[in-house]
Structure formats: C-alpha cells, structure tokens
Amino acid sequence: MMRALVSAPEGPLLTEVARPSPGPGQVLVRVRAAPLNRADLAMLKGAAHGAVGGMGMPLGFEWAGEIAALGDGVTGWKSGDRVMGAGGGAFAEYTLGYAALIHSVPSKLDYAEAATMPVAVQTMHDAIVTNGALQSGQSVLIQGASSGVGLMGLLIAKQLGAGLVIGTSTSPEKRTRLGDFGADLALDSADAGWVDQVLEATDGKGVDLVVDQLAGPLFNQTMRATRIGGRIVNVGRMAGETAAIDFDMHSMRRITYVGVTFRTRSGREVAELVARARDDLGPAIMAGKLALPVDSRFPLAEAHAAFEAMATNQHFGKIVLTTD
C-alpha cells in the first residue's frame, strides 16, 4: 500500500491505495516531488486529462524521484537512479513511468526543481521545434510567458538560437522577471498597444513564431503581431476556448496555425517526441540551463493549500508537492 492524493467529489483526498507494479518497459518510481499544473484544477473532482485522471484515481502527471524497481525488458536504468518524467499518478508515494519517457535528474537540481521540467520541456520543444520549425535568428513571441511552461519556452527559444524573444504577462511583477529567462522584451497582452510594440520591435513585420497559450479573443491581435508567412502554435487557451476569428487576416498574412496536445498522441508518438527533446536539449538540461523556479513546496497532507495557491494565480514558477 501507499499514500496517494486521489480525486473525490469533495476535492483531493489523501488516502491509502495499492502500490503499482511495473509492467514490461516500465519502471516503478519512488516519488519525491510532483508539481501542480493548471490541468490538475480540472481533475480535482474526477475530470480526465487525456488518458490520465478520473474519479478515485491518483492525481498529478509529472514527477521526480528514484527508480525502485524495473519491469521486464528495461535496459539502461537501474534501481536508485534519480529520474524525472511525465505520467499519471504523480501525487503519490510511488508511480509508474515508461523507460522510454524518463530523463535523468541533473546533479545540480533537487527533486522539486527536477519535477517541474518534464511537461514543460516536452511541450515547448514540440511547439518551438517540431511544430514551430524555429530557425536560428528568428523572432519568437511566447503568449502567457510567466507560467512555468511559458518560462521554459523563453529558455528553450534562447537555447536554440532565437533572435528577438518576446514574452507577455498581464502581471507587472511577473513581467519584470521575464528577462531572467531570456525575454528581450516583456509586454502586457491586456494593454491595447501591445501589438504595436511588437511591430515596432520587429521593424513593422511581426514575429516569425508565436507560441500561444492564451487564444480566445486575443487571437486576432496575435495574428496581427505575426509576420506574413509566420507560424502560430497553440498550446493553451487560458484566455478562452472560442472566439470570432478574422479569417481574412489569416489568409492575407498567410499564417500557418497549428494546434498541439499530448492527449491525442499515441505512446509511440510521445516517445519519439521525448527522444527528439532529449537529443536537442539533453546537454542543456544536464547543465542546469533550463531550470524553472519553484514558487512554493507543500507536503501531500497540505495539498488543499497548494491547490488554493494555484487557483489564485499569484505564483511565479511552479507549486510543488513533496512526499517526504
């Protein structure tokens, strides 16, 4: 048996559940830390996030800890290895991870710092490289840059040779910190003049690539901030899931618009994505160059306080649950 935080009608419930056993290609991980993600708020009362979640199931979907046991066919890893990865059941003392999807924990990072990385790295590498087709020297705009995933986008863009990097946040305090993560320019997307500021910074052309976590009614403004022939990759819809779209602008600016998610990808597709991210970013990860800030840490028993802090959206970086 083990302690786990599961979804219940009244919210997260810390209880005893059966400890999982690793199947072929899997490892059993003794979880030491697991961060909250925005999707966790929807999963608290039983909502699923792709194949993860559901009523009575352990919450959380990224973690860091050490390998406790190996399933059949696993090579290249051993018990005791410090690892981090994305997968369901993270808010528990033990969880399962697929060997093909995990990363070594850099020696410079503790478990809480390492746990913040897997989803952010995979999401932003996929958005910027695979779907964004970033070329060295191109300009990048990260919409919603003060979130953990957004900060990782800034870091990855700079790491991979982007030229001008712009980040947006509606929080004045958070905007002042974006420069520490690679932003050359920090803008307020609630300011009526933010698009004009992007155009001024890009000689009137607009940016080459937008990674959009906002969408909603801001989308037409985002298109106006994108150059003719540019790309917009949507990874989130924090400003709204629907809006009126100016299709004429989309056509006239010849913008390539791509929507991405992990929820409709197969295990093989995710493994390929993780391998590409590891190839491109592995040295930077191990050198600690892509680390995210940990805003606060809560033990599993204080999960309610952690979720309340998440809901206020005042944090910078990640809120992390610990199991020790």
Order of alpha helices (4+ residues) and beta strands (2+ residues): beta-beta-beta-alpha-beta-beta-beta-beta-beta-beta-alpha-alpha-beta-alpha-beta-alpha-beta-alpha-beta-alpha-beta-alpha-beta-alpha-beta-alpha-beta
